[in-house]
């Protein structure tokens, strides 16, 4: 999954710029004994293998230090290498000085990533003014807007406290895709560290992906541990989302080719987690890419990211609903308000199902993926996405945002420190009050935990607010509602009478976070 988190350069840029400023005149200057090296470098560059491209063009730049194309391609490769983006600047500068027009555009991006915004604007304007530039003015305007927006947002930070989690969670390797449970006690995430199952590495020396868990004990995170088999196997296994009930976890698992893959689901069992099962064809496609997804609180909807045809850009977010038969419906695109002409990824739904968080390279991103939020109106329609602002979002990739039940503590993975790490966010600004309703659903006589559904209805509005699923092992449920209202709690479980209970929830002061415990014991039919 980590290999699919890219910088803002899309593949089309490579097509536009490949071969630019090249030609027979340049080839005649290359010594015959080096022509094979050049062909090899061009091959790896053309297939976006930045690791091999960087290695070979480094040798070629030593041999031909004043070759503009070699300098450009080395800089371009560094720009796409994790932790090495800032090394691209001297080579792109050299290529620009030697008259390589495309270098100015990517130099602007390198300056942007280095938070040198004025230099970025100067380089971008130089690119715009050169008569042989390849990109449209609309595309250049978009890049300019991103730089200018970053300048504004970073000068007006929002009220949050953001800190990188310590070494019990983060490692010296890539750590990302945090999923926090509703009560903030368990943190699941993906890591590429030596403890991975099988201990295999890819051609760049990165360990395969595995899913890890850390527990919050007395306000501190325990040392993260990999989940055992069958969740982690010898290939790539990456957590995608965690059902709010704690019953299920979505994960992405690669095929034997270690490149393509599919979405899987694993269920909570007494021994840990069940053998992951590949999700249905309505969710996974054989020809296209579905890297992430999220379950609604009632687990009757799944929000899936896919690059299948019919979208508005690269990867789009779709909703797929569970039919009465138990099968999944055809996917429905969330529309152009949410899906931009660029990539969207990493959806996450709040506990009340009213807020959708996701990451996007469009929608007003200030660099790479940024986190956005949209809310559902009374008609069940998603509103316009809102940028979460700086410092939650940076000029690097900020992706896989998840939040606790009360909405006041969140987690995100970010590459702002040149490597992917997990950050904790305390929301300090005034938020909507929430009341957490939680409890135990059990058998009245045997007091054993029960499965079923807990639905909460607003009595005044006479409508359902949210439906949640109790944990299949413990019978515990968690839901979030607005205060100062009366609600009807209705609990259903197969073989038992429907139980109903009226509650009134309040908060004493603005910004308070209240917890109301409501246990429900059911009678057999």
N, C-alpha and C positions, 0 to 999 in steps of 0.2 A: 504493500500500500504506500509506503514512504516514497518509493521510486516514482510514484505517479504524482507527487506534489511538485509542481514545476514553477519556474519563475514566470514573469508576465510575457515573455517572448513566446508566441505561438509558433507551431510548426510551419505555418504559412510564411513566416518571416524568413525561415531558413531557405524555403523554396525561392522566395523573392531575391535573396541576397547571394545564394550559391552561384559561384561562377562570375559574380560581378567583379570588374576590374581585372579579370583574368584574360587569357587568350594566347595566341601564338607568340607574341613578343615576349611575354613572361616566360613561356616554356623554353625559348631559345637561350635564355640566360642560365638555365639550370643545367648543371653538368650531367653528362650521360649516366654516370654511375649513381646519380641521386634520383633519376627519374622514377625508378621503382618505388623509392621511399615516398615520393610525392604522390604517386598513384595510390599507395596504401593509405596515406594520410587523407586523401580526398575521399576514399571509400568510407573510412570511419566517420569522417565529418558528415558525409551525405546521409548516413543512417543514424545520426544523433548519438553516436557512441562518444561522448565527450571525454571520457577517461582515456581511451586509446588515442583519440584525436589530439588531446593535450600532450600526451607523451611524444607523439611523432612530430607534431608541429614545434614542440620545444627544441627538438634536435634540428629541425629545418631552420628555425630562427637563428640558432647558433651558427649554422652554415651560411645563411643568407640574412643577416641582420637588417638589411634595408629593403627586403621584399615586403611590400605593403600587404599582399594577400596572406602571406604566412603570419605576419604580425596580427592581422585582423582575425584569422581563424584561431590562432592561439588564444587571443583575448576573448573571443566568442566562446571557446571551450571552457576557459576558466570561469567565465560569467555563469556557466551552467553547472559548475562543480560545487557541490555542497561544501561550505567552509572556505572556499577559495575565490569567491566572487570578486573581492577587492584586488586580487592579483591580476585581474583582467585589465585594470586601468592603464598601466604603462604600455602594454602592447596595443591597446585600442588607441591610445594617444599617439603612439608612433605611426600606426597605420593611417590615422587622420592627418598627421603632419606630412605623410608621404602621398596624400591626395586620395585616399581610399574613402569614398563618400559614405558608404554604409557604416564605417567605423564611428562616425559622429552620432548616429542614432543609438548604437549600443553603448557608446561612451556616456551618453546622457543617462541611459539606464544604470550603468555602473555607478555613476555619480549619485543617482537617485538612491540606490541601495546603500551607498556610503553616507547618505544624508547630507550631501553637498548639493543642495537644491539649486543655488544660483549657477553653479558650474553646469549642472544638468540642463538648465534652461538655455544657457549660452550654447552648449553643444547641440541641443535640439534645434535651436534657431539657425545655427550654421548648417545643419543638415537640411532644414527647410529651404534655405536660400541657395543651395547648390542645384544647378539646373538638371543634374543627372540623378537626383534622388528618385527612388523607386516607389516609396509609400505615398498614399494619397494624403492630401492636406487634412482630411477628416481623421485619418489615423494619427497623424502628427499632432493635431489638436487634442485628441484623446490622451496622448502621452503627456502633453503640456498640462492638461487639466489635472491629471493624476499627480504631477509634480507640485502644481500650485495648491491642490487640495491637501497634500501632505504637509506643505509649509503651514497652511492655516490650521489644520487639525492638531499638529504637534505644538503649535503656539497656544492652543486652547484645550489643554487636557481635561478630561472628565474626572469626576471625583470617585476614583477607585484606588484601592491599594493592591498592587500587583507584585507578586514575588515568585521567583523561580523556586520550585520545590527542591529540597535538599537531596543528598546522595542516597537516601533510603528509597527514593523514587527515581530520580534522574541518574544516569550513568555517564561514562565518557563516550557512550555510543548514542545512537539516535533513539529517542524516546518520544512517543506521540500518541494521538488518538485517545485522550483520557475520557473515560465514562464514569461518572460518579453516581452512586445509588441515591435514591430520593432523600435519605436521611443523612447522607454524607459520611457513611461509615466505611464504604468499600470503594476503592479506586481501581478500575480495570484499565489497562493501557497496553500499547504495543511497543516492543523494544527489539533492537538488533544488537544484543550483547552476547558475550561468549557463552552464557548459560543457556542459550537457545537449544531446543531439542535437536539432537543430532550433531550440533556444533558445526554445521556446514557454512561456507561463505560463498559469495558470488565473485565475479571476476574482478570487482573493485575492492575485494577484501572485506565487504560488509557481511556480518552474520545474518542468517535468515531471520525473518520476523517470527516472534512468538508473543503470546499474550501473557501478561503479568498481572498480579494483584497485590495491592498494599492495603493494610487495614488501619483505620484511625483509632488509636487507643489513647485515651486521656488527652486528646488534642494533638497527638503526634503520630506521624505515619510510621508503621513498621517497615522493616526491610522488605522490599518487593520480591515476590517469588513467582516463578513461572507456573502457570496452570499445568497439571500433569496431563498425560495422555488420557483420554482420546482427543481433548481439545487441541493441544499442540501435537503436531506430528513432525516428520522430518522435513517437510516443505515449509512454505511461508504460511503462517497463520496470524491474522491480524483481527483484533476486535473491532467491531463496527458500531454496535450500539447495545444497550443493556435495557431490557424491558423494565418499566418502573415497578412492576410487581416483584422483580427478581427471579421470575420463573424461567426466563429465556434470555439468551444472548445471541446476537447476530455476529457473524464473523466472515471474513473474506479468506478464502483458501485457494492457493494456486494449483493449477493442474501439474501433471508430471513434467511439462516443458518449463515450469518455474517462471513463466511469463504471464500467460493468460490464467484466469481463475473465475470463481463464482462465489455467490453469497450462500452461506450456510446458516443453519440455526441449531443451537444446542439447548437442551432443557435441564433445569435443575433436578437432580435426583439425590437420594440420601448419600450416595457415595461421592457426590461432587457434581459432574456434568455428564450428560449423555453423549453418545457418539454423534458428532455433527452430521446433520442431514442437509443435502443440497435443496435449496428452495425451488419452488415450481417454475415451469417455463414462462409463466406470466411475469415472473420477477427476473429470472436469469434468461439471457438470450445466448444463443450459440455463436452469433457473429459479432456481437457488440460487447461493450464493457460496462459492468455494474459494480463500481468499487465500494459503495456505501449505501446504508439505508437506516431507517428509524421506525420503530413501532409506536403507534398511538397508545395512550394509557389503557384503553379497553382492548388493545391488541387486535382490533378489527380493521385497522388501516396500517399500511406500510408505505412509507415515503422512500422511494428508490431513486438513486442517481444513475443515469444511463446516457450513453451517447448514441442511442438508437435513432433511426431516421425520424423526421417529423418534429424535431426540437427547434429551439430558437438560436442555438449556438453549438458549443462543443458538448459538454455534459449538462444535462437538464435534470430537474427534480420532477418526479412523477408520483402521483398517489394511486395506490392499488387497494381496493377494498375487498374484505372477505365476504363472499356470498353466503346465503343461507345453506348452501350445500357444503360449505367448508372450503371450497375452492376460492382462488383469488380471481378478481375481475380483470378486465383489460386495463392497462395503465392509462391514466389521464394526466396530461401535462399540466403543471400548475400555472402556466401562462407566462406571457412576456413581462408582467409586472415583477415576477420573481426570477424567471430565467432570462438572463441577458444574452447578448451575442457571444459571450465568453463562457468559461466553465463555472458551474456551480457544484458544490460537493458538501459532504458531511452534515446532513440534516440532523436536528435534535429537537424533540418536542418537550415542552414544559409539562409538569405533572398534571396541570389542569387542561392540557391539550389546546390552550388558547394562544400559545406563542410558539412559533417555529423559528429556530435559530439555524443558520446555515452559513457556509463560506462561499465567497464568490470572487472571481477575478474581474467582474464587471460591477454594475450597480453603484459605482462611485468608490471602488477600491483605491487605496492610496499606494498599493504595491503588492504584487502577488495576491494570495488569497486574503481577504478580510472577512470578519464575522459580521453578519447582519441579522436583524430580527424583524419578523412581521407578525401581526396579530390577527386573529380571526374575529370578524364582526358578527352581529346578531344573525345574519343570514348564512353564516358558515363560510363566508368568503375571506380569503387572505388579503390583507391590506398591503400597502406599498412597503418594501423593505427599508429599514432604517439602519444606517451605519452605527455600530456600537461606539465608534470614536477611539481616540488615542488616550491612554496607552494600551488598551485592549488590542487595537489594531496597530500594526507597524508597517514599515516599507517592505518587510519580508513576509513570508507565509505565516498567517495566523489562522488555524484551522482546527476543527474538531472541538467545538465549544460544548460543554455540558454544565448544567446548573442544578443545585440542590432544590428541594421542594419549596423552600421559602424564597428562592430567587436571589438570595443575598450572598451566596458563595458559589463561584463558578471555576471551571478549569478549562484551559485551552493549551494546545501545543503550538509552539512558535519557533521559528528559526532565527529570531532577532539576535541571538548571541552566536551566530554563524553555525550552530548545530541545532537540530530539533530537540527541544526540551519541553517539559510540562510546567505550566505556571498556574498559581492559585490567585484568584481575584476576589477581593472583598468589595462589595458594592457599598460605597459610602454615601451616595446620593439618595435623596428621598424617593422611595418606591411605593407602589401600591401595597396597602396592607393585605396580608394573607393570613388565613387560619388553616393550620394543618389538622385535618381530621384523620385519626389513625386508630387502629384497634385490632381485635382478634375476632375472627369468625370461627365458631366451633359448634360441635354437637352439644345439645343441652344436657344429655345424660352422661355420655362418655367423655365429654370435654376434649374430644380430639379435633385437631384443625380440619377445616373443610375447604374445598375448592368452590368456586362459583363466581358471582359478580356482585359488586357493591355499587349501586347507582345512587347519586345524590341529586335531588330535585329542588329547585328554588320554588318555594310555596307561593310567594307573591306573584312571580312571573309564570307559574305553572309550566315549567319546562325543565328538562334534564340539564344539569350543569356538567356532570362528568360521570363516567363509569370506569371503575378500576377493578383489577383482578387481584384477589388475595394470593399471597405466596403459597405455593402448593405444598410446601413442607411445614411451614409454621402457621399458616392461616392468617397471617398478619396482612393488613392493607394500609395504604397511605394515600390520601387525597388532599388537594388544595382547593379552598373556596374563599370567596370574598366575605368580609365580616359584616356585621350589622344587618343580618338577614336570618330568616327562618328557613330551615331545610328539612326535607324528608329523606331519610336514609332508607333505601330498600335493598334487602339482601336476598339473593336467590342462590340456591344450591340444589343440584339434582337429588330427588328423593326426600327433600325437606320442604316444609311450608315456607312461603314467602314471609319474611319478617320486615316490619316497618317501624321506624322510630323518628320522632320529630326532635330537632335540635335547634338551638339559637346560638349563633356565634358572634362574638364581639372582640374588639381590641380596646384597651384602655387609653392608649396614646398613639398619635400618628407615627407610623413607622414601626409599631410593635409587631412582634411575631409570636402568635399564640398557638398552642397545641391543645387540641381537644381530643380526649381519649374516649372512644365509643366502642365497647365490646358488644358483639351480637351472638347470642346463643340460639340456635335453630332447633325447631321441633321436627321430628320425622313425620312424614305424611301419614 
